Amino acid sequence: MSKISNLVLFMMLFSFMNFISLTSEAKPGKTQQPKYIFLFIGDGMGQNQSYATNLFLNPTSKEGQSLVYNQFPVQNFMTTYSANDYITCSSASITAISTGHKTNNGRLLKSPNTDSTYFSIAEWAHAEGFNIGIVSSVGINHATPAGFYGHQNSRNMYYEIALELPQSGFEYFGGGGLIDSKGKKGDQADAYAIAQNKGYQWINSIEGFNQLKYGNSNLLVTNPILEAEAEFPWVIDSIAGNLSLAQFTSKGIEILGDGKGFFMMVEGGKIDWACHSNDGASMLYEVIAFNKAVNEAYQFYLQHPDETLIIVTADHETGGLALGIEKNLKPELMQYQNISLQKFQKKVEMWVADSLHPRSFEEVMQSVQFHFGLGNAQKGLALSNEEMALFKAAYRNDFVNHTSRKSDADYLDHEGANGLAQTAVDMLNHKAGFSWASHDHTATPVPLYVIGAGSENFTGKMDNSMYFSKFQNLMKRKK
Amino acid sequence: MSKISNLVLFMMLFSFMNFISLTSEAKPGKTQQPKYIFLFIGDGMGQNQSYATNLFLNPTSKEGQSLVYNQFPVQNFMTTYSANDYITCSSASITAISTGHKTNNGRLLKSPNTDSTYFSIAEWAHAEGFNIGIVSSVGINHATPAGFYGHQNSRNMYYEIALELPQSGFEYFGGGGLIDSKGKKGDQADAYAIAQNKGYQWINSIEGFNQLKYGNSNLLVTNPILEAEAEFPWVIDSIAGNLSLAQFTSKGIEILGDGKGFFMMVEGGKIDWACHSNDGASMLYEVIAFNKAVNEAYQFYLQHPDETLIIVTADHETGGLALGIEKNLKPELMQYQNISLQKFQKKVEMWVADSLHPRSFEEVMQSVQFHFGLGNAQKGLALSNEEMALFKAAYRNDFVNHTSRKSDADYLDHEGANGLAQTAVDMLNHKAGFSWASHDHTATPVPLYVIGAGSENFTGKMDNSMYFSKFQNLMKRKK
């Protein structure tokens, strides 16, 4: 589309949004200007991911009332398509959310075909005088958090994005670390050091974290324990020495919460990762951790109800999750999984590598039962002969043929044959009535849940490109 | 400027103009009492069924703006669980919608374990002086329409429900006929005759339909062409001599639309049936017909914006539809199917029965290509060797082994092996990126779309049991 038509579109959108703000101003005493804005993004969190977690948390009640945002007074859904596909990627969707512009999949705050740069709501708000916090459970230069300060033709330019981080001047980056902090080949100047040279404090210990308080600024605070791509460990694996997304959120509130007002984005990034590998139980625990982070904002809202706006939404759905296979839905069965697919896969790989102590099929199945409940009839998880045959084939893929998935990347790219780990996860999901259509994103509209000052602006037809001007209208200050 | 961007501009302008007309309605702050209430129920229509239809209608644009209710100013989603299951059936959900009470699956306006009777919003509104219209594209004593006048321990007591119909005194029943009108065994007094004896006019011709006008009352108006269970033919099959759901809706408006005010329920009943057999294309055409019925109400709303309330929702999702399989989504491929699964199945059965003229695999595949596009590389529907092998197996199931699905009931109960019809439908759906998790209902929350007087009452957390009191509050008249 030409620049002119883009301009016309923008003007129409602008007049459309002005119209909304006019009509909402016409409501006497209705729209209040929020001073504290929280944007929570459950990456890959469709309505079913969220609703399944409700049911899992409270399986004896059909109500599923346990997630705090489930009670928010405005609930809606929105479309997420990108400029070039019905199915968006995270960087195209976050570009739409944070700048109001649709772009092509893979691009980050850049136009679809030219290199025009878009600016994010966080950059705009920072210039307006708001403090800014960016929090994620995955790498802080991964697509979603990067979508508030990074501007690159490809979301995969992690190093270049890392170099943009200190240029933002944002007050608080918290959670995951820097992916490719020394470049793709590890031969570049350390991006952590560059950030420090530019005036950022880098904290990566619990002690340092605990000492942070109101007024500290230009912070890059990373979880002391990070996995290969600078992300948090899986919540389901309960790794000690770890800080939670909720802790990074409440610390952000403490640091930013002065009289200036703030905009804080918090991403539950591994909801998406769990859905990519169709690991339902790990997804549930990631949503639970995400909800706890929302709850920190909600507690703040209760103290400042007239000045706080909280939005909980997603960038897209991942996995095409459906709840119910031929009338069967038993979310409570998910409680018997106590390990992430990824960690169990690593366990299997260690067994395979330990050539001096070959594990028998029966030994391996004991571990499957311990970690997934599968084979335990009392738990409602007896295995049929056909199901045992699937496990035998998986054992051969792992131990004999060595054709099964090996690395984290294999999971994200869904390469390789199903080994024991994927077989166990798939089978438990099937028995629980969790059906997955895909290992990738889907086009299904995603939910939004809104509470607080200005929430009445989010009731109508929503698309991910509509946040930017709504935020601007709500946050614009008379000068 | 390209055609596509012109289209986008037009659609934005359209939505902008719509927005102006939307905002010229009820002043916020004080709820207006609607005089004309429309409740549209897309049976089995989850968010993906609806969104897929948007995309199918307008495949060159990612916007998917084509369904009229997609522009309604209040959009939300709601939970649908029944008293005894996460996954509801139509009768339990319609009981919740029409009476505010959760009950067990299978029951109709009766309490879960005792025989306490619930009364519907239509019965209450009728007593308050509203005219009542009940319209469906399936049997008018099928669960959803029956949920406004029938009270039975089982939704399957069709004959008993049919006998309740004339007792309701409702002004207008339109659309499908009476299932089991002479009882399950065909040995009871004709329920049509009983209705006539009780003062109902039964009209089942286009001439009779056309003569109906404002002021006619106690009407049972059935489509001249009905299928085995008293339902409309499939929209995709374009059967002549047939009246549409939209025609029954506009006729209802004409008949009921006097000064008293009315409550009209309109069900798109075969959306659910198509989803039960995972027949995506047939589903799309049923949603399109449903949307045309909504449009009749919307045109009425435009003339009476301060007095009309329209709600478009669903009783549950069916099929666990996901949009996108491993990044692939091509809704436009669905245009190549031009026959319902059910009708194609009947065609195959006729071929099988015609023993004097055995059809070869190649002959049969020509018909598959004609009706589904499959095998046509120009349409993007080339068949691989593996896919041809599936068709060969299906041919054997139909013509050699005689093990494939035979009857309508087989589809609803998903009995039998996949024959050619199901294989063709499944393959087209897969190529279009439509994934189905189930042949039955799922627990996924369903959308609602609301416009008009009182619409601001539907923004918060919604469950199917919350309509009844909202309707009562909106419709209660000071006396």
Interface residues (C-beta under 8 A of the other chain):
Chain A: M1 S2 I4 S5 V8 L9 M12 L13 S15 F16 F19 I20 T23 K27 P28 K30 Q47 N48 Y51 L55 K62 E63 G64 N70 Q71 F72 P73 V74 Q75 N76 F77 T79 Y81 S82 A83 D85 Y86 I87 K102 G320 L321 A322 L323 G324 I325 E326 K327 L329 P331 H414 S435 A437 S438 H439 D440 H441 T442 A443 T444 P445 P447 E456 T459 G460 K461 M462 D463
Chain B: M1 S2 I4 S5 V8 L9 M12 L13 S15 F16 F19 I20 L22 T23 P28 G29 Q47 N48 Y51 L55 K62 E63 G64 N70 Q71 F72 P73 V74 Q75 N76 F77 T79 Y81 S82 A83 D85 Y86 I87 K102 G320 L321 A322 L323 G324 I325 E326 K327 L329 P331 H414 S435 A437 S438 H439 D440 H441 T442 A443 T444 P445 P447 E456 T459 G460 K461 M462 D463
